[in-house]
Amino acid sequence: MSAFPDWLTPMAATLTQERFTGPEWVFERKLDGIRMLAFKQDADVRLLSRNRLLQNGSYPRVVDAVAALPASDLILDGEAMWDPGSRVAYHLFDVLRIDGRDVTRLPLDERRALLRALPLAPPLGHVRDVIDSKPWERACREGWEGVIGKRRDSLYEHRRSASWLKMKCEASQELVVGGFTDPQGGRVGLGALLVGYFEGADFVFAGKVGTGFDTKLLLGLREQLNRLQIPRAPFTKAVGLPRLRAHWVRPEIVVQVAFIEWTVHGKLRHSRLLGVRTDKTAREVVRET
């Protein structure tokens, strides 16, 4: 039996702009609550947030419910939420230790089986799998923050890991290409598109789009953009334009871009290219609300 720890760093998911499914992945709803680890030694229970603040006073019913679980010692991972429409206050998705055994080196599927074997009742509950061909689309459709994709064979790492990926709901709109940067490393064609939208007579810089391309699209876009090159930036409102390895083009090519949100400075956050639009003229493109 290993010594019972005072604290363990919770595993964190890495944000991704990729969208995929596969038999080696399981998807869960991304909850917007307080990440919380539950440490149980016999009747003693500590609920700790990710910054190690004690949460017992905020969730006394959760404390009692964890204390009543049959395991002699236990470390659980989940999300605490105040949900007026539900009796569940602590949504559990992982177990790190059970009956003196550190299970963080077991694959996720085995840890989930151990968690499912625990007799959970409100205010405790399991985070449900999202069984859908495109779980990220369901998340946006139902007003969730997003989904978490987890590799079924993933071990529990006490850090941010690419074995857990968070896919947040995205916004999408048309934007106009006003420039591009040179490719770096093994990239071909171009590095990133520099995009904007029209606001009256102004062409406003909205940021960079550097993902969502395949090699064919990179090379095809570079060929089109080469024919449109001009000596100066076409943006008339532009904060944060790159100064190095940037090329400017006449604002004629319209692209569809997905992104998480607009920053307070009016730039795209976590943008990715969805495709090129041929059904809209550049002058039609404005910032959507």
C-alpha positions as CSV (number, residue, x, y, z in Angstrom):
1,M,0.0,0.0,0.0
2,S,1.5,3.4,-1.0
3,A,1.5,6.4,1.3
4,F,-1.6,8.5,1.0
5,P,-0.7,11.9,-0.7
6,D,-1.6,15.3,0.6
7,W,-2.0,16.6,-3.0
8,L,-1.8,15.5,-6.6
9,T,-1.7,17.8,-9.6
10,P,-4.7,17.2,-11.8
11,M,-4.3,16.2,-15.4
12,A,-5.2,19.0,-17.8
13,A,-6.5,18.9,-21.4
14,T,-4.8,20.6,-24.3
15,L,-6.8,22.9,-26.6
16,T,-7.0,21.6,-30.2
17,Q,-8.5,23.1,-33.3
18,E,-8.7,19.6,-34.9
19,R,-12.0,17.9,-35.2
20,F,-12.0,14.1,-35.3
21,T,-13.3,10.9,-33.7
22,G,-12.0,7.3,-33.6
23,P,-12.4,4.1,-31.7
24,E,-9.3,4.9,-29.6
25,W,-11.0,8.1,-28.2
26,V,-13.9,8.7,-25.8
27,F,-15.7,12.1,-25.6
28,E,-17.2,13.8,-22.6
29,R,-19.0,17.1,-22.2
30,K,-16.7,19.9,-21.1
31,L,-18.2,21.3,-17.9
32,D,-17.9,24.9,-16.8
33,G,-17.5,24.5,-13.1
34,I,-14.8,24.1,-10.4
35,R,-12.2,21.4,-11.0
36,M,-12.0,19.5,-7.8
37,L,-10.1,16.5,-6.4
38,A,-11.7,14.5,-3.5
39,F,-9.3,12.9,-1.0
40,K,-10.9,10.3,1.3
41,Q,-9.2,8.6,4.2
42,D,-11.8,6.5,6.1
43,A,-14.3,9.2,7.3
44,D,-11.9,12.1,6.6
45,V,-12.6,13.9,3.3
46,R,-10.9,16.9,1.7
47,L,-12.3,18.6,-1.4
48,L,-9.5,20.6,-3.0
49,S,-9.7,22.9,-6.1
50,R,-6.9,22.9,-8.7
51,N,-5.2,25.7,-6.7
52,R,-5.4,23.6,-3.5
53,L,-8.1,25.6,-1.8
54,L,-10.4,23.6,0.5
55,Q,-14.0,23.5,-0.8
56,N,-15.6,21.5,2.0
57,G,-17.6,24.4,3.3
58,S,-19.1,25.0,-0.2
59,Y,-20.1,21.4,-0.8
60,P,-21.0,19.8,2.6
61,R,-23.4,17.2,0.9
62,V,-20.6,16.2,-1.4
63,V,-18.3,15.7,1.6
64,D,-20.8,13.4,3.3
65,A,-21.5,11.5,0.1
66,V,-17.7,10.8,-0.6
67,A,-17.2,9.8,3.1
68,A,-20.0,7.2,2.7
69,L,-18.4,5.5,-0.3
70,P,-17.2,2.0,0.6
71,A,-13.5,2.4,-0.4
72,S,-11.2,2.9,2.7
73,D,-9.2,5.5,0.9
74,L,-9.9,7.2,-2.4
75,I,-8.9,10.0,-4.7
76,L,-11.5,11.2,-7.2
77,D,-11.3,13.8,-10.0
78,G,-14.3,15.7,-11.3
79,E,-16.1,19.0,-11.7
80,A,-18.2,20.7,-9.1
81,M,-21.2,22.7,-10.4
82,W,-24.1,24.6,-9.0
83,D,-26.9,23.3,-11.2
84,P,-30.4,24.3,-10.1
85,G,-31.9,21.8,-12.4
86,S,-29.9,18.8,-11.1
87,R,-29.4,17.0,-7.8
88,V,-25.8,16.3,-8.9
89,A,-23.2,18.8,-7.6
90,Y,-20.0,16.8,-8.2
91,H,-19.6,15.3,-11.7
92,L,-16.9,12.6,-11.6
93,F,-14.8,11.5,-14.5
94,D,-11.7,9.8,-13.1
95,V,-10.2,7.9,-10.1
96,L,-6.6,8.2,-9.1
97,R,-6.4,6.0,-6.0
98,I,-8.7,3.3,-4.5
99,D,-8.2,1.1,-1.4
100,G,-4.5,2.0,-1.0
101,R,-3.7,1.5,-4.7
102,D,-2.4,4.2,-7.0
103,V,-4.2,3.6,-10.3
104,T,-2.8,6.6,-12.3
105,R,-0.6,4.2,-14.3
106,L,-3.7,2.2,-15.5
107,P,-5.2,3.1,-18.9
108,L,-8.2,5.4,-18.8
109,D,-10.7,2.6,-19.7
110,E,-9.6,0.6,-16.7
111,R,-9.8,3.6,-14.4
112,R,-13.3,4.5,-15.7
113,A,-14.4,0.9,-15.0
114,L,-13.2,1.3,-11.4
115,L,-15.1,4.6,-11.1
116,R,-18.3,3.1,-12.6
117,A,-18.2,0.3,-10.0
118,L,-18.5,2.8,-7.2
119,P,-22.1,3.2,-6.0
120,L,-22.5,6.9,-6.8
121,A,-25.7,8.7,-5.9
122,P,-26.6,12.4,-5.9
123,P,-24.9,14.8,-5.2
124,L,-22.3,12.5,-6.9
125,G,-22.7,11.5,-10.5
126,H,-20.7,10.2,-13.5
127,V,-19.8,12.5,-16.4
128,R,-21.6,10.8,-19.3
129,D,-20.0,9.8,-22.6
130,V,-21.0,11.9,-25.7
131,I,-21.9,9.3,-28.2
132,D,-22.2,11.2,-31.5
133,S,-20.5,11.2,-34.9
134,K,-19.5,14.8,-34.4
135,P,-19.6,15.5,-30.6
136,W,-18.3,19.0,-31.0
137,E,-21.3,20.0,-33.2
138,R,-23.6,18.5,-30.6
139,A,-21.9,20.6,-27.9
140,C,-22.4,23.8,-29.8
141,R,-26.0,22.9,-30.7
142,E,-26.9,22.2,-27.1
143,G,-25.1,25.3,-25.7
144,W,-22.2,23.5,-24.0
145,E,-18.7,25.0,-23.7
146,G,-17.3,22.1,-25.8
147,V,-16.2,18.5,-25.4
148,I,-13.1,16.7,-24.1
149,G,-11.6,13.9,-26.1
150,K,-9.6,11.4,-24.1
151,R,-7.5,8.5,-25.4
152,R,-8.8,5.3,-24.0
153,D,-5.2,4.1,-23.3
154,S,-4.1,7.3,-21.6
155,L,-2.4,7.2,-18.3
156,Y,-3.1,9.9,-15.7
157,E,-0.4,12.5,-16.1
158,H,0.0,15.3,-13.5
159,R,0.3,18.0,-16.2
160,R,-1.3,19.3,-19.4
161,S,-1.3,16.4,-21.9
162,A,-2.1,15.8,-25.5
163,S,-3.8,12.6,-24.5
164,W,-6.7,14.7,-23.4
165,L,-7.9,17.3,-26.0
166,K,-10.5,20.0,-25.5
167,M,-12.6,21.0,-28.5
168,K,-14.3,24.3,-27.7
169,C,-17.4,25.6,-29.5
170,E,-16.5,27.9,-32.3
171,A,-17.8,30.9,-34.1
172,S,-17.4,31.2,-37.9
173,Q,-17.5,34.0,-40.4
174,E,-16.2,35.1,-43.8
175,L,-13.0,37.2,-43.8
176,V,-10.9,38.8,-46.6
177,V,-7.3,38.0,-47.2
178,G,-5.1,41.1,-47.2
179,G,-1.7,39.4,-46.9
180,F,0.2,36.4,-45.9
181,T,3.5,35.4,-44.2
182,D,6.3,33.2,-45.4
183,P,6.3,29.5,-44.4
184,Q,8.7,28.5,-41.7
185,G,10.5,25.1,-41.1
186,G,9.0,22.3,-43.2
187,R,5.9,24.3,-44.1
188,V,5.3,25.0,-47.8
189,G,3.3,27.7,-49.6
190,L,2.7,30.2,-46.9
191,G,2.8,30.5,-43.1
192,A,-0.4,32.3,-42.2
193,L,-3.1,34.3,-43.9
194,L,-3.6,37.9,-42.7
195,V,-7.3,38.6,-42.8
196,G,-9.7,41.4,-42.2
197,Y,-13.2,42.8,-42.8
198,F,-14.8,46.0,-44.1
199,E,-16.1,48.6,-41.8
200,G,-17.5,51.4,-44.0
201,A,-14.5,52.6,-46.0
202,D,-12.0,50.9,-43.8
203,F,-10.4,47.5,-44.2
204,V,-9.8,46.3,-40.6
205,F,-7.1,43.8,-39.7
206,A,-8.6,40.9,-37.7
207,G,-5.5,38.7,-37.2
208,K,-3.8,35.6,-38.5
209,V,-5.1,32.3,-39.7
210,G,-2.3,29.7,-39.6
211,T,-4.1,26.3,-39.3
212,G,-6.7,24.3,-41.3
213,F,-4.5,23.9,-44.4
214,D,-3.3,20.9,-46.3
215,T,-0.4,21.0,-48.7
216,K,-2.6,21.2,-51.8
217,L,-4.5,24.2,-50.3
218,L,-1.3,25.9,-49.2
219,L,0.3,25.7,-52.6
220,G,-2.9,26.7,-54.4
221,L,-3.5,29.7,-52.3
222,R,0.1,30.9,-52.6
223,E,-0.3,30.7,-56.4
224,Q,-3.4,32.8,-56.3
225,L,-2.0,35.3,-53.8
226,N,1.2,35.8,-55.8
227,R,-0.9,37.2,-58.7
228,L,-2.5,39.7,-56.3
229,Q,0.6,41.1,-54.6
230,I,0.8,44.8,-53.9
231,P,3.7,46.8,-52.3
232,R,1.8,48.1,-49.2
233,A,-0.6,46.7,-46.6
234,P,-4.2,47.2,-47.7
235,F,-5.5,47.4,-44.1
236,T,-6.5,51.0,-43.1
237,K,-7.1,50.0,-39.5
238,A,-4.4,47.7,-38.3
239,V,-2.9,47.1,-34.9
240,G,-0.4,44.3,-34.6
241,L,0.5,43.7,-38.3
242,P,3.6,41.5,-38.7
243,R,6.7,43.4,-39.8
244,L,8.8,40.6,-40.9
245,R,8.3,38.1,-43.8
246,A,4.9,39.6,-44.7
247,H,3.5,40.1,-48.2
248,W,0.5,42.2,-49.1
249,V,-2.3,41.5,-51.6
250,R,-5.3,43.2,-53.0
251,P,-8.3,42.2,-50.7
252,E,-10.2,40.0,-53.1
253,I,-10.1,36.4,-51.8
254,V,-12.8,35.6,-49.3
255,V,-12.2,32.7,-46.8
256,Q,-14.4,31.1,-44.2
257,V,-12.7,31.0,-40.7
258,A,-13.7,29.3,-37.5
259,F,-12.5,30.8,-34.2
260,I,-13.2,30.6,-30.5
261,E,-13.9,34.3,-29.9
262,W,-12.9,37.9,-30.6
263,T,-10.3,39.3,-28.2
264,V,-10.8,42.6,-26.5
265,H,-8.4,44.0,-29.1
266,G,-10.6,42.9,-31.9
267,K,-8.5,39.9,-33.1
268,L,-9.5,36.3,-33.7
269,R,-8.6,33.9,-31.0
270,H,-7.6,30.3,-32.0
271,S,-8.6,30.7,-35.6
272,R,-8.5,28.0,-38.3
273,L,-9.3,28.0,-42.0
274,L,-12.5,26.2,-43.1
275,G,-12.3,27.0,-46.8
276,V,-12.3,29.5,-49.6
277,R,-15.6,31.2,-50.5
278,T,-16.4,32.0,-54.1
279,D,-20.0,33.0,-53.5
280,K,-19.3,36.3,-51.9
281,T,-17.5,39.5,-52.9
282,A,-14.9,40.9,-50.6
283,R,-16.8,44.2,-50.1
284,E,-19.7,42.3,-48.6
285,V,-17.6,41.0,-45.7
286,V,-18.2,42.8,-42.4
287,R,-17.7,41.7,-38.8
288,E,-20.7,39.6,-37.7
289,T,-22.3,39.8,-34.3
